[in-house]
Amino acid sequence: MSELNSRKEGAVVLVGVDFGLPHFDGELEELGLLAQTAGLEPVARLVAKRRAPDAALFVGSGKAEEIRELAQLHGAGEVIFDQALSPAQQRNLERQLGVAVYDRTFLILEIFAQRARSHEGKLQVELARLQYLSTHLVRRWSHLERQRGGIGTRGGPGETQIELDRRMIGDAIRRTRERLAKVQRQRGTQRRQRERRDTFNISLVGYTNAGKSSLFNALVKARAYAADQLFATLDTTTRHLYLGDANRKVSISDTVGFIRELPHGLIDAFKATLQEAVDADLLLHVVDASNPHHPEQMAEVQAVLKEIGADTVPQLLVFNKLDALEDAQRPVALTDEIEVDGTQVARIFLSAHSGEGLPLLRTELARRALAAQQQGMTPESGTELHDDFGALAQSPH
C-alpha cells in the first residue's frame, strides 16, 4: 500500500512550540478542540521548545524530520501548528514534511467559514479569508477546502498546484468590503432606531464555549444554536428581553465568542458584529466557572475588548456553569465582586442549564435598566451604581 493510500481521512498531527511565553498550552488541548470542531481527528501531538522561531522551518530541521515521521506513522495527511506561520515557513514545511501544513489562524478561518449562517457573517468570513489568502498563496489545500468548495479561487479534489492571482484576490477584497460596508450601514441604522426608542442595550461577550448562547436562550426563551463546542454560533442575534421588575424591555445581543490569539483579520472583518459590544450600555461578560483556565480566558476577552474599543463599557461578570462545579468549588454566595483590570466589578454565579442564579441576574439587569432610565441616559464609563453588591464603579479602565 502506498504512503498516500495509507493516510486516514481527516487525520492530523498537532504541533506547538514553547517559546517560554506565559500560558502556553502544553497539552495542545485548545488546538485539539479547534481541530475536532473543524471535523478533523488529531492522531498525534508534538511540543517543541525553542528560544525563537526558525526562519525557514519554524521548528528547525531536526524537529521537522520528527514531525514527518510522526505523520507517516499515524497516517496523517495534514499538520496543524498552534502558532501563526509565515507563507515561506508554510511552503518550506510542506516540502519538508510531504503533507499539507497550516496554522492556527487558517484553522479558525475554516471553522468560521463552516459556521457562518447570516449574509453578514458569510461576508465577514469571506473578507478575512481573502485577506489571509492575499499573503498566503497556499498551494496545498485540506480535504475541508475541497469538500466545501469556497470562494471560487480553487480547483477540484485532484489539484495539488493552485495558482492564485493576487489582482483577482485584491478585486474580491474590494468588492467584499463594499458589500460589508453596506451591511454595516444597515446595522448602524438599526442601532440608531433603538437609541431613539431609548432602548437599554446589553451584549453578551465571553470566551468561546463559555455558555453565552445557552444563557441568551435561558433569558429570552430564544432558540439560538448552542452546543458544547468551540464557536458553536458566529452570527450576532438580538432579541428583546422584558424585565418585570423594571416594567420595561431591553435589547440583548449574543455575539461571537473570543479565543486566544484571535486572528487580527477576523477582528477587522468582524467589526460590524463586534460593534454591538462597542455600542452596548452593559456587557455581560460570561465566564465558564468550571474551566480551570478561566482567568486566562477572561484576560483574552479583556484584551479583545480593548482592541475593539469596548473596554470602557460597563461590565457585569456572569460566572456560568455553576452546576458543573464540585461541591467544594461552589461559592459561598452567588453574588460578590472581583477586581478586573484594577476595577471592582460585580459578579453573579449561575447556571444557564439548571436556572440557578438566573433570577438574581434578571433582578440586577432590571435595576441597571431602571437606573439608566432615571438618569435619562445610558451608563457612562465610571458611573457609580449602587446595588446589593455595594457601590461599584462598573467600567474597567
C-alpha positions, 0 to 999 in steps of 0.5 A: 500500500502506498504512503498516500493510500495509507493516510486516514481521512481527516487525520492530523498531527498537532504541533506547538512550540514553547517559546517560554511565553506565559500560558502556553498550552502544553497539552495542545488541548485548545488546538485539539478542540479547534481541530475536532470542531473543524471535523478533523481527528488529531492522531498525534501531538508534538511540543517543541521548545525553542528560544525563537522561531526558525526562519525557514522551518519554524521548528528547525530541521531536526524537529521537522524530520520528527514531525514527518515521521510522526505523520507517516506513522499515524497516517496523517495527511495534514499538520496543524501548528498552534502558532501563526506561520509565515507563507515561506515557513508554510511552503518550506514545511510542506516540502519538508514534511510531504503533507499539507501544513497550516496554522492556527489562524487558517484553522479558525478561518475554516471553522468560521467559514463552516459556521457562518449562517447570516449574509453578514457573517458569510461576508465577514468570513469571506473578507478575512479569508481573502485577506489571509489568502492575499499573503498566503498563496497556499498551494496545498489545500485540506480535504475541508477546502475541497469538500466545501468548495469556497470562494471560487479561487480553487480547483477540484479534489485532484489539484495539488498546484493552485495558482492564485492571482493576487489582482483577482484576490485584491478585486474580491477584497474590494468588492467584499468590503463594499458589500460589508460596508453596506451591511454595516450601514444597515446595522448602524441604522438599526442601532440608531432606531433603538437609541431613539426608542431609548432602548437599554442595550446589553451584549453578551461577550465571553470566551468561546464555549463559555455558555453565552448562547445557552444563557441568551436562550435561558433569558429570552426563551430564544432558540439560538444554536448552542452546543458544547463546542468551540464557536458553536454560533458566529452570527450576532442575534438580538432579541428583546428581553422584558424585565418585570421588575423594571416594567420595561424591555431591553435589547440583548445581543449574543455575539461571537465568542473570543479565543486566544490569539484571535486572528487580527483579520477576523477582528477587522472583518468582524467589526460590524458584529463586534460593534454591538459590544462597542455600542452596548450600555452593559456587557455581560461578560460570561465566564465558564466557572468550571474551566480551570483556565478561566482567568486566562480566558477572561484576560483574552476577552479583556484584551479583545475588548480593548482592541475593539474599543469596548473596554470602557463599557460597563461590565457585569461578570456572569460566572456560568456553569455553576452546576458543573462545579464540585461541591467544594468549588461552589461559592459561598454566595452567588453574588460578590465582586472581583477586581478586573483590570484594577476595577471592582466589578460585580459578579453573579454565579449561575447556571444557564442549564439548571436556572440557578442564579438566573433570577438574581441576574434578571433582578440586577439587569432590571435595576441597571435598566431602571437606573439608566432610565432615571438618569435619562441616559445610558451608563457612562464609563465610571458611573457609580451604581449602587446595588446589593453588591455595594457601590461599584464603579462598573467600567474597567479602565 
